[in-house]
Amino acid sequence: MTETIRIRPARTSDVASIKALVAPLADQRILMAKETVAYYESLQEFRIAESVDGEVIGCGALHVMWEDLAEVRTLAAASSWRGKGIGHRLVERLLEDAKELGVSRVFCLTFEVGFFKKHGFEVMADQTAVDPEVYSELLRSHDEGVAEFLDLARVKPNTLGNTRMIKAL
């Protein structure tokens, strides 16, 4: 069935669909909902899974955090398409994007440990994935995902139960 979809860069007209894909998962506290402006600001990070009839059925983003580190975030599929390979296709494309950008490690914060293990991610044994100098630079970021990666106290209520995973490319 995955042959009937295509993965493409997101367009501004996709933001409403991205929000609609994220909303039920945010209600379940699986993903964090964002303000509409945040989706527009990060639109170039997103890939869209689209059905043959043009319906947006999935999304995912790759957010570069540092020279060698990026995060897979906002990975979602429409409920009617879950279990049909949409997430796998999106992750594979995002990992290709990471390689093209020169990133050597990709991180995720997830409840779906088994899913990401299938793509070569491992649970982070050492929570200090960056050296102290880079850590201090990342502290200057206003991005909530960076705060989640750094495991800052201010994001703890949103990340309880999530597992940090990482993959070397």
Contact map, one row per residue, 1 for C-alpha under 8 A:
1111100000000000000000000000000000000000000000000000000000000000000000000000000000010000000000000000000000000000000000000000000000000000000000000000000000000000000000000
1111100000000000000000000000000000000000000000000000000000000000000000000000000000011100000000000000000000000000000000000000000000000000000000000000000000000000000000000
1111110000000000000000000000000000000000000000000000000000000000000000000000000000000000000000000000000000000000000000000000000000000000000000000000000000000000000000000
1111110000000000000000000000000000000000000000000011000000000000000000000000000000000000000000000000000000000000000000000000000000000000000000000000000000000000000000000
1111111000000000000000000000000000000000000000001111000000000000000000000000000000000000000000000000000000000000000000000000000000000000000000000000000000000000000000000
0011111100000000000000000000000000000000000000001111000000000000000000000000000000000000000000000000000000000000000000000000000000000000000000000000000000000000000000000
0000111110000000000000000000000000000000000000111100000000000000000000000000000000000000110010000000000000000000000000000000000000000000000000000000000000000000000000000
0000011111000000000000000000000000000000000000111100000000000000000000000000000000000000000000000000000000000000000000000000000000000000000000000000000000000000000000000
0000001111100000000000000000000000000000000101110000000000000000000000000000000000000000000000000000000000000000000000000000000000000000000000000000000000000000000000000
0000000111110100000000000000000000000000001111110000000000000000000000000000000000000000000000000000000000000000000000000000000000000000000000000000000000000000000000000
0000000011111110000000000000000000000000001000000000000000000000000000000000000000000000000000000000000000000000000000000000000000000000000000000000000000000000000000000
0000000001111110000000000000000000000001001000000000000000000000000000000000000000000000000000000000000000000000000000000000000000000000000000000000000000000000000000000
0000000000111111000000000000000000000000000000000000000000000000000000000000000000000000000000000000000000000000000000000000000000000000000000000000000000000000000000000
0000000001111111110000000000000000000000000000000000000100000000000000000000000000000000000000000000000000000000000000000000000000000000000000000000000000000000000000000
0000000000111111111000000000000000010011001000000000000000000000000000000000000000000000000000000000000000000000000000000000000000000000000000000000000000000000000000000
0000000000001111111100000000000000000000000000000000000000000000000000000000000000000000000000000000000000000000000000000000000000000000000000000000000000000000000000000
0000000000000111111110000000000000000000000000000000000100000000000000000000000000000000000000000000000000000000000000000000000000000000000000000000000000000000000000000
0000000000000111111111000000000000000000000000000000000001100000000000000000000000000000000000000000000000000000000000000000000000000000000000000000000000000000000000000
0000000000000011111111100000000010010000000000000000000000000000000000000000000000000000000000000000000000000000000000000000000000000000000000000000000000000000000000000
0000000000000001111111110000000000000000000000000000000000000000000000000000000000000000000000000000000000000000000000000000000000000000000000000000000000000000000000000
0000000000000000111111111000000000000000000000000000000011100000000000000001110000000000000000000000000000000000000000000000000000000000000000000000000000000000000000000
0000000000000000011111111100001110000000000000000000000000000000000000000101000000000000000000000000000000000000000000000000000000000000000000000000000000000000000000000
0000000000000000001111111110000010000000000000000000000000000000000000000000000000000000000000000000000000000000000000000000000000000000000000000000000000000000000000000
0000000000000000000111111111000000000000000000000000000000000000000000000000000000000000000000000000000000000000000000000000000000000000000000000000000000000000000000000
0000000000000000000011111111111100000000000000000000000000000000000000000001000000000000000000000000000000000000000000000000000000000000000000000000000000000000000000000
0000000000000000000001111111111110000000000000000000000000000000000000000000000000000000000000000000000000000000000000000000000000000000000000000000000000000000000000000
0000000000000000000000111111110000000000000000000000000000000000000000000000000000000000000000000000000000000000000000000000000000000000000000000000000000000000000000000
0000000000000000000000011111111000000000000000000000000000000000000000000000000000000000000000000000000000000000000000000000000000000000000000000000000000000000000000000
0000000000000000000000001111111100000000000000000000000000000000000000000000000000000000000000000000000000000000000000000000000000000000000000000000000000000100000000000
0000000000000000000000001111111100000000000000000000000000000000000000000000000000000000000000000000000000000110000000000000000000000000000000000000000000000000000000000
0000000000000000000001001101111110000000000000000000000000000000000000000100000000000000000000000000000000000000000000000000000000000000000000000000000000000000000000000
0000000000000000000001001100111111000000000000000000000000000000000000000000000000000000000000000000000000000000000000000000000000000000000000000000000000000100000000000
0000000000000000001001100100001111100000000000000000000000000000000000000000000000000000000000000000000000000000000000000000000000000000000000000000000000000000000000000
0000000000000000000000000000000111110110000000000000000000000000000000000000000000000000000000000000000000000000000000000000000000000000000000000000000000000000000000000
0000000000000000000000000000000011111110000000000000000000000000000000000000000000000000000000000000000000000000000000000000000000000000000000000000000000000000000000000
0000000000000010001000000000000001111111000000000000000000000000000000000000000000000000000000000000000000000000000000000000000000000000000000000000000000000000000000000
0000000000000000000000000000000000111111100000000000000000000000000000000000000000000000000000000000000000000000000000000000000000000000000000000000000000000000000000000
0000000000000000000000000000000001111111110000000000000000000000000000000000000000000000000000000000000000000000000000000000000000000000000000000000000000000000000000000
0000000000000010000000000000000001111111111000000000000000000000000000000000000000000000000000000000000000000000000000000000000000000000000000000000000000000000000000000
0000000000010010000000000000000000011111111000000000000000000000000000000000000000000000000000000000000000000000000000000000000000000000000000000000000000000000000000000
0000000000000000000000000000000000001111111100000000000000000000000000000000000000000000000000000000000000000000000000000000000000000000000000000000000000000000000000000
0000000000000000000000000000000000000111111111000000000000000000000000000000000000000000000000000000000000000000000000000000000000000000000000000000000000000000000000000
0000000001110010000000000000000000000011111111000000000000000000000000000000000000000000000000000000000000000000000000000000000000000000000000000000000000000000000000000
0000000011000000000000000000000000000000111111000000000000000000000000000000000000000000000000000000000000000000000000000000000000000000000000000000000000000000000000000
0000000001000000000000000000000000000000011111100000000000001110000000000000000000000000000000000000000000000000000000000000000000000000000000000000000000000000000000000
0000000011000000000000000000000000000000011111110000000000111100000000000000000000000000000000000000000000000000000000000000000000000000000000000000000000000000000000000
0000001111000000000000000000000000000000000011111000000000111000000000000000000000000000010001000000000000000000000000000000000000000000000000000000000000000000000000000
0000001111000000000000000000000000000000000001111100000111110000000000000000000000000000010000000000000000000000000000000000000000000000000000000000000000000000000000000
0000111100000000000000000000000000000000000000111110000111100000000000000000000000000100010000000000000000000000000000000000000000000000000000000000000000000000000000000
0000111100000000000000000000000000000000000000011111111111000000000000000000000000000000000000000000000000000000000000000000000000000000000000000000000000000000000000000
0001110000000000000000000000000000000000000000001111111110000000000000000000000000000000000000000000000000000000000000000000000000000000000000000000000000000000000000000
0001110000000000000000000000000000000000000000000111111000000000000000000000000000000000000000000000000000000000000000000000000000000000000000000000000000000000000000000
0000000000000000000000000000000000000000000000000111111000000000000000000000000000000000000000000000000000000000000000000000000000000000000000000000000000000000000000000
0000000000000000000000000000000000000000000000000111111100000000000000000000000000000000000000000000000000000000000000000000000000000000000000000000000000000000000000000
0000000000000000000000000000000000000000000000000111111110000000000000000000000000000000000000000000000000000000000000000000000000000000000000000000000000000000000000000
0000000000000100100000000000000000000000000000011110011111100000000000000000000000000000000000000000000000000000000000000000000000000000000000000000000000000000000000000
0000000000000000000010000000000000000000000000011110001111100000000000000000110010000100000000000000000000000000000000000000000000000000000000000000000000000000000000000
0000000000000000010010000000000000000000000000011100000111110000000000000011110000000110010000000000000000000000000000000000000000000000000000000000000000000000000000000
0000000000000000010010000000000000000000000001111000000111111000000000000111100000000000010000000000000000000000000000000000000000000000000000000000000000000000000000000
0000000000000000000000000000000000000000000001110000000001111100000000011111000000000000011001000000000000000000000000000000000000000000000000000000000000000000000000000
0000000000000000000000000000000000000000000011100000000000111110000000011110000000000000000001000000000000000000000000000000000000000000000000000000000000000000000000000
0000000000000000000000000000000000000000000011000000000000011111000001111000000000000000000001001100000000000000000000000000000000000000000000000000000000000000000000000
0000000000000000000000000000000000000000000010000000000000001111100001111000000000000000000000000000000000000000000000000000000000000000000000000000000000000000000000000
0000000000000000000000000000000000000000000000000000000000000111111011100000000000000000000000000000001000000000000000000000000000000000000000000000000000000000000000000
0000000000000000000000000000000000000000000000000000000000000011111111100000000000000000000000000000000000000000000000000000000000000000010000000100000000000000000000000
0000000000000000000000000000000000000000000000000000000000000001111111000000000000000000000000000000000000000000000000000000000000000000000000000000000000000000000000000
0000000000000000000000000000000000000000000000000000000000000001111110000000000000000000000000000000011000000000000000000000000000000000000000000000000000000000000000000
0000000000000000000000000000000000000000000000000000000000000000111111000000000000000000000000000000011110000000000000000000000000000000000000000000000000000000000000000
0000000000000000000000000000000000000000000000000000000000000001111111100000000000000000000000000000001111100000000000000000000000000000000000000000000000000000000000000
0000000000000000000000000000000000000000000000000000000000000111110111110000000000000000000000000100001011100000000000000000000000000000000000000000000000000000000000000
0000000000000000000000000000000000000000000000000000000000000111100011111000000000000000000000000000000001110000000000000000000000000000000000000000000000000000000000000
0000000000000000000000000000000000000000000000000000000000011110000001111110000000000000001001000000000001110000000000000000000000000000000000000000000000000000000000000
0000000000000000000000000000000000000000000000000000000000011110000000111110000000000000000000000000000000011000000000000000000000000000000000000000000000000000000000000
0000000000000000000001000000001000000000000000000000000000111000000000011111000000000000000000000000000000000000000000000000000000000000000000000000000000000000000000000
0000000000000000000000000000000000000000000000000000000001111000000000011111100000000010010000000000000000000000000000000000000000000000000000000000000000000000000000000
0000000000000000000011001000000000000000000000000000000001110000000000000111110000000010000000000000000000000000000000000000000000000000000000000000000000000000000000000
0000000000000000000010000000000000000000000000000000000011100000000000000011111011000110000000000000000000000000000000000000000000000000000000000000000000000000000000000
0000000000000000000010000000000000000000000000000000000011000000000000000001111111000000000000000000000000000000000000000000000000000000000000000000000000000000000000000
0000000000000000000000000000000000000000000000000000000000000000000000000000111111000000000000000000000000000000000000000000000000000000000000000000000000000000000000000
0000000000000000000000000000000000000000000000000000000000000000000000000000011111000000000000000000000000000000000000000000000000000000000000000000000000000000000000000
0000000000000000000000000000000000000000000000000000000010000000000000000000111111110100000000000000000000000000000000000000000000000000000000000000000000000000000000000
0000000000000000000000000000000000000000000000000000000000000000000000000000111111111110000000000000000000000000000000000000000000000000000000000000000000000000000000000
0000000000000000000000000000000000000000000000000000000000000000000000000000000011111100000000000000000000000000000000000000000000000000000000000000000000000000000000000
1100000000000000000000000000000000000000000000000000000000000000000000000000000011111100000000000000000000000000000000000000000000000000000000000000000000000000000000000
0100000000000000000000000000000000000000000000000000000000000000000000000000000001111111100000000000000000000000000000000000000000000000000000000000000000000000000000000
0100000000000000000000000000000000000000000000001000000011000000000000000000100011111111110000000000000000000000000000000000000000000000000000000000000000000000000000000
0000000000000000000000000000000000000000000000000000000001000000000000000011100001001111111000000000000000000000000000000000000000000000000000000000000000000000000000000
0000000000000000000000000000000000000000000000000000000000000000000000000000000000001111111100000000000000000000000000000000000000000000000000000000000000000000000000000
0000001000000000000000000000000000000000000000000000000000000000000000000000000000001111111110000000000000000000000000000000000000000000000000000000000000000000000000000
0000001000000000000000000000000000000000000000111000000001110000000000000010000000000111111111000000000000000000000000000000000000000000000000000000000000000000000000000
0000000000000000000000000000000000000000000000000000000000010000000000010000000000000011111111100000000000000000000000100000000000000000000000000000000000000000000000000
0000000000000000000000000000000000000000000000000000000000000000000000000000000000000001111111110000000000000000000000100000000000000000000000000000000000000000000000000
0000001000000000000000000000000000000000000000000000000000000000000000000000000000000000111111111000000000000000000000000000000000000000000000000000000000000000000000000
0000000000000000000000000000000000000000000000100000000000011100000000010000000000000000011111111100000000000000000000000000000000000000000000000000000000000000000000000
0000000000000000000000000000000000000000000000000000000000000000000000000000000000000000001111111110000001000000000000000000000000000000000000000000000000000000000000000
0000000000000000000000000000000000000000000000000000000000000000000000000000000000000000000111111111000000000000000000000000000000000000000000000000000000000000000000000
0000000000000000000000000000000000000000000000000000000000000100000000000000000000000000000011111111100000000000000000000000000000000000000000000000000000000000000000000
0000000000000000000000000000000000000000000000000000000000000100000001000000000000000000000001111111111101000000000000000000000000000000000000000000000000000000000000000
0000000000000000000000000000000000000000000000000000000000000000000000000000000000000000000000111111111100000000000000000000000000000000000000000000000000000000000000001
0000000000000000000000000000000000000000000000000000000000000000000000000000000000000000000000011111111000000000000000000000000000000000000000000000000000000000000000000
0000000000000000000000000000000000000000000000000000000000000000000000000000000000000000000000001111111000000000000000000000000000000000000000000000000000000000000000000
0000000000000000000000000000000000000000000000000000000000000000001100000000000000000000000000000111111100000000000000000000000000000000000000000000000000000000000000000
0000000000000000000000000000000000000000000000000000000000000001001111000000000000000000000000000111111111000000000000000000000000000000000000000000000000000000000000001
0000000000000000000000000000000000000000000000000000000000000000000110000000000000000000000000000110011111000000000000000000000000000000000000000000000000000000000000011
0000000000000000000000000000000000000000000000000000000000000000000111000000000000000000000000000000001111100000000000000000000000000000000000000000000000000000000001111
0000000000000000000000000000000000000000000000000000000000000000000011110000000000000000000000100100001111110000000000000000000000000000000000000000000000000000000001111
0000000000000000000000000000000000000000000000000000000000000000000011110000000000000000000000000000000011111000000000000000000000000000000000000000000000000000000111100
0000000000000000000000000000000000000000000000000000000000000000000000111000000000000000000000000000000001111100000000000000000000000000000000000000000000000000000111000
0000000000000000000000000000000000000000000000000000000000000000000000001000000000000000000000000000000000111110000000000000000000000000000000000001100000000000011110000
0000000000000000000000000000010000000000000000000000000000000000000000000000000000000000000000000000000000011111100000000000000000000000000000000000000000000000011110000
0000000000000000000000000000010000000000000000000000000000000000000000000000000000000000000000000000000000001111100000000000000000000000000000000000000000000000111000000
0000000000000000000000000000000000000000000000000000000000000000000000000000000000000000000000000000000000000111111100000000000000000000000000000000000000000000000000000
0000000000000000000000000000000000000000000000000000000000000000000000000000000000000000000000000000000000000111111110000010000000000000000000000000000000000000001010000
0000000000000000000000000000000000000000000000000000000000000000000000000000000000000000000000000000000000000001111111000000000000000000000000000000000000000000000000000
0000000000000000000000000000000000000000000000000000000000000000000000000000000000000000000000000000000000000001111111100000000000000000000000000000000000000000000000000
0000000000000000000000000000000000000000000000000000000000000000000000000000000000000000000000000000000000000001111111111100000000000000000000000000000000000000000010000
0000000000000000000000000000000000000000000000000000000000000000000000000000000000000000000000000000000000000000111111111100000000000000000000000000000000000000000000000
0000000000000000000000000000000000000000000000000000000000000000000000000000000000000000000000000000000000000000011111111000000000000000000000000000000000000000000000000
0000000000000000000000000000000000000000000000000000000000000000000000000000000000000000001100000000000000000000001111111000000000000000000000000000000000000000000000000
0000000000000000000000000000000000000000000000000000000000000000000000000000000000000000000000000000000000000000000111111100000000000000000000000000000000000000000000100
0000000000000000000000000000000000000000000000000000000000000000000000000000000000000000000000000000000000000000000111111110000000000000000000000000000000000000000011110
0000000000000000000000000000000000000000000000000000000000000000000000000000000000000000000000000000000000000000000110011111000000000000000000000000000000000000000011100
0000000000000000000000000000000000000000000000000000000000000000000000000000000000000000000000000000000000000000100000001111100000000000000000000000000000000000001111000
0000000000000000000000000000000000000000000000000000000000000000000000000000000000000000000000000000000000000000000000000111111000000000000000000000000000000000000111000
0000000000000000000000000000000000000000000000000000000000000000000000000000000000000000000000000000000000000000000000000011111000000000000000000000000000000000000000000
0000000000000000000000000000000000000000000000000000000000000000000000000000000000000000000000000000000000000000000000000001111110000000000000000000000000000000000000000
0000000000000000000000000000000000000000000000000000000000000000000000000000000000000000000000000000000000000000000000000001111110000000000000000000000000000000000000000
0000000000000000000000000000000000000000000000000000000000000000000000000000000000000000000000000000000000000000000000000000011111100000000000000000000000000000000000000
0000000000000000000000000000000000000000000000000000000000000000000000000000000000000000000000000000000000000000000000000000011111100000000000000000000000000000000000000
0000000000000000000000000000000000000000000000000000000000000000000000000000000000000000000000000000000000000000000000000000000111110110000000000000000000000000000000000
0000000000000000000000000000000000000000000000000000000000000000000000000000000000000000000000000000000000000000000000000000000111111110000000000000000000000000000000000
0000000000000000000000000000000000000000000000000000000000000000000000000000000000000000000000000000000000000000000000000000000001111111000000000000000000000000000000000
0000000000000000000000000000000000000000000000000000000000000000000000000000000000000000000000000000000000000000000000000000000000111111100000000000000000000000000000000
0000000000000000000000000000000000000000000000000000000000000000000000000000000000000000000000000000000000000000000000000000000001111111110000000000000000000000000000000
0000000000000000000000000000000000000000000000000000000000000000000000000000000000000000000000000000000000000000000000000000000001111111111000000000010000000000000000000
0000000000000000000000000000000000000000000000000000000000000000000000000000000000000000000000000000000000000000000000000000000000011111111100000000000000000000000000000
0000000000000000000000000000000000000000000000000000000000000000000000000000000000000000000000000000000000000000000000000000000000001111111110000000000000000000000000000
0000000000000000000000000000000000000000000000000000000000000000100000000000000000000000000000000000000000000000000000000000000000000111111110000100000000000000000000000
0000000000000000000000000000000000000000000000000000000000000000000000000000000000000000000000000000000000000000000000000000000000000011111110000110010000000000000000000
0000000000000000000000000000000000000000000000000000000000000000000000000000000000000000000000000000000000000000000000000000000000000001111111000000000000000000000000000
0000000000000000000000000000000000000000000000000000000000000000000000000000000000000000000000000000000000000000000000000000000000000000111111100110000000000000000000000
0000000000000000000000000000000000000000000000000000000000000000000000000000000000000000000000000000000000000000000000000000000000000000000111110110000000000000000000000
0000000000000000000000000000000000000000000000000000000000000000000000000000000000000000000000000000000000000000000000000000000000000000000011111110000000000000000000000
0000000000000000000000000000000000000000000000000000000000000000000000000000000000000000000000000000000000000000000000000000000000000000000001111111000000100000000000000
0000000000000000000000000000000000000000000000000000000000000000000000000000000000000000000000000000000000000000000000000000000000000000000000111111100000000000000000000
0000000000000000000000000000000000000000000000000000000000000000100000000000000000000000000000000000000000000000000000000000000000000000011011111111110000000000000000000
0000000000000000000000000000000000000000000000000000000000000000000000000000000000000000000000000000000000000000000000000000000000000000001011111111111101100000000000000
0000000000000000000000000000000000000000000000000000000000000000000000000000000000000000000000000000000000001000000000000000000000000000000000011111111100110010000000000
0000000000000000000000000000000000000000000000000000000000000000000000000000000000000000000000000000000000001000000000000000000000000000000000001111111100000000000100000
0000000000000000000000000000000000000000000000000000000000000000000000000000000000000000000000000000000000000000000000000000000000000010001000000111111100000000000000000
0000000000000000000000000000000000000000000000000000000000000000000000000000000000000000000000000000000000000000000000000000000000000000000000000011111110110000000000000
0000000000000000000000000000000000000000000000000000000000000000000000000000000000000000000000000000000000000000000000000000000000000000000000000011111111110000000000000
0000000000000000000000000000000000000000000000000000000000000000000000000000000000000000000000000000000000000000000000000000000000000000000000000000001111110000000000000
0000000000000000000000000000000000000000000000000000000000000000000000000000000000000000000000000000000000000000000000000000000000000000000000000010000111111000000000000
0000000000000000000000000000000000000000000000000000000000000000000000000000000000000000000000000000000000000000000000000000000000000000000000010011001111111110000000000
0000000000000000000000000000000000000000000000000000000000000000000000000000000000000000000000000000000000000000000000000000000000000000000000000001001111111111000000000
0000000000000000000000000000000000000000000000000000000000000000000000000000000000000000000000000000000000000000000000000000000000000000000000000000000001111111000000000
0000000000000000000000000000100100000000000000000000000000000000000000000000000000000000000000000000000000000000000000000000000000000000000000000000000000111111000000000
0000000000000000000000000000000000000000000000000000000000000000000000000000000000000000000000000000000000000000000000000000000000000000000000000001000000111111110000000
0000000000000000000000000000000000000000000000000000000000000000000000000000000000000000000000000000000000000000000000000000000000000000000000000000000000011111110000000
0000000000000000000000000000000000000000000000000000000000000000000000000000000000000000000000000000000000000010000000000000000000000000000000000000000000000011111000000
0000000000000000000000000000000000000000000000000000000000000000000000000000000000000000000000000000000000001110000000000000000000000000000000000000000000000011111100000
0000000000000000000000000000000000000000000000000000000000000000000000000000000000000000000000000000000000001110100000000010000000000000000000000000000000000000111110000
0000000000000000000000000000000000000000000000000000000000000000000000000000000000000000000000000000000000111100000000000011000000000000000000000000100000000000011111000
0000000000000000000000000000000000000000000000000000000000000000000000000000000000000000000000000000000000111100100100001111000000000000000000000000000000000000001111100
0000000000000000000000000000000000000000000000000000000000000000000000000000000000000000000000000000000011110000000000001111000000000000000000000000000000000000000111110
0000000000000000000000000000000000000000000000000000000000000000000000000000000000000000000000000000000011100000000000011100000000000000000000000000000000000000000011111
0000000000000000000000000000000000000000000000000000000000000000000000000000000000000000000000000000000111000000000000001000000000000000000000000000000000000000000001111
0000000000000000000000000000000000000000000000000000000000000000000000000000000000000000000000000010001111000000000000000000000000000000000000000000000000000000000000111
